[in-house]
């Protein structure tokens, strides 16, 4: 009979704690780099080494639990971690029994967290860092000097704004966009939320290695569904790495994507009233409420929702593994009232419509932009899409419980393609599951994200006098008719600030990008574009750019160029005086699931 691992470790621990522990007689601070000279806002690792007398020998002993303190304005200290560099000083053996020796080796290898990441302030100077452990103290002086060698590699990728979106749910997603309280650790860039193609490509199996050269611009992905009674907003927070200070047995992996779902009651106001926020952390869903009338059902209620600026729910995202929790959860380490990370460093992110870069691991109110999941991910996620990049893997057939609708695709990529440390460990929202409800066959794999109305109605109990519809007005991810309300989108959007002409003075261009599932006609006139649906689903996420407005006279030649898209694109009608100098373009998408099209009109005058 095999002894369970937890029982084995518990036995070792009980045996070892009964042994006397060597008193610490001295501590010393070891820095990496060895010369503690650093540029502003860059980092130095500080390791706290403990020493004691063991029998006739004096040497280094395994101790953590030190506290570090830096003078006000002198930088920031992360939570502790296992030292990642080479150990150049051996430990003396404290335990005499064999059991104690094994325990000492195990704790030294798996538990000992004696290092901290120091981030320098922006102001040059000399700053003292003090450490304390079991009554012993030590200090090191860090010199912050702009002329110090930089250890930060330049980023090779940067992304411009996606342009103006006509997604009818975009303003709703912006209004409720969460504030992210993102804890940071010894690899802070891996903790910054960003986009999947942050390294300039759509290959998932190079995202771990591309961390230093990829952008640190902040992005959050979103999706929207609607029933007659509620809106459901899904926010996905992507990280290139799920990391740890000891990567063993799948504790680290390439790509990471956790998130949250908001349930918003349509109460007659423009943006409705938030009732529930559910968050994902390591295949467990946690439920938080802003409505006291909502009661537990398959889930308990894990706390109330806290807000930033009254309507942006605040979530805590742990460093390393990036599980997401409401800030009143017992797992959270962020104090909203005092804007403080309680265990170390962290950065806060808010929606600004601009993808900003954090300046340092303890930055505040960094702006993020929203990216639409439907066109960015979903259009690439099926075998029918024709997408050939290494973006998705682990294709599966969605099998909901409760007699609910199936997915719009026969097979969906259930995980992001990843190979480093773990295979296909990170999942988009249609691959998420909750351990509790999955095991009890209450909510299937993928159903929390694909069918959030059904899932939340099983997780929690809503007031009996309040209607709760399970029939979707709009859900493009399920095999049901879906349409966006006609009243929400604006029919035409001008581009407020066009770039300088890229061609000669007698040439020009107008480019547009849109997600299509069916047939659509686009009418371009001047600096505006209007879409008409011929057949199929509503278009999504249109954006435009141009060198100059389409001229109202004097056109000698005009041609259409398809830059992206799998189907037919043709110029049906050229601009002329008879049609008000309007170009009419027809796009026919041939397969299920839709795709992104990017089209350019080029002309000479």
Secondary structure as UniProt FT lines:
FT   HELIX           5..17
FT   STRAND          24..32
FT   STRAND          37..38
FT   TURN            40..41
FT   STRAND          43..54
FT   TURN            55..56
FT   STRAND          57..61
FT   STRAND          67..70
FT   TURN            72..73
FT   STRAND          76..77
FT   HELIX           98..110
FT   STRAND          115..119
FT   STRAND          125..133
FT   TURN            134..135
FT   STRAND          136..144
FT   TURN            146..147
FT   TURN            168..169
FT   HELIX           170..175
FT   STRAND          179..184
FT   TURN            186..187
FT   HELIX           188..191
FT   TURN            196..199
FT   HELIX           204..206
FT   TURN            207..213
FT   STRAND          219..227
FT   STRAND          230..242
FT   TURN            249..250
FT   STRAND          253..265
FT   STRAND          273..280
FT   STRAND          285..289
FT   TURN            292..293
FT   STRAND          295..296
FT   STRAND          307..308
FT   TURN            309..311
FT   STRAND          312..317
FT   TURN            319..321
FT   STRAND          324..326
FT   TURN            327..328
FT   TURN            330..331
FT   STRAND          334..335
FT   TURN            336..339
FT   STRAND          340..341
FT   STRAND          345..351
FT   TURN            361..362
FT   STRAND          366..372
FT   HELIX           373..376
FT   HELIX           378..380
FT   HELIX           383..385
FT   TURN            390..391
FT   STRAND          392..396
FT   TURN            402..403
FT   STRAND          412..416
FT   HELIX           429..431
FT   HELIX           435..439
FT   TURN            440..441
FT   TURN            445..446
FT   HELIX           447..450
FT   HELIX           452..459
FT   STRAND          460..461
FT   TURN            464..465
FT   STRAND          472..474
FT   TURN            476..477
FT   TURN            486..488
FT   TURN            505..506
FT   STRAND          507..516
FT   STRAND          518..525
FT   TURN            526..527
FT   STRAND          528..536
FT   STRAND          540..546
FT   STRAND          557..564
FT   STRAND          568..573
FT   HELIX           577..579
FT   STRAND          582..588
FT   TURN            592..593
FT   STRAND          595..604
//
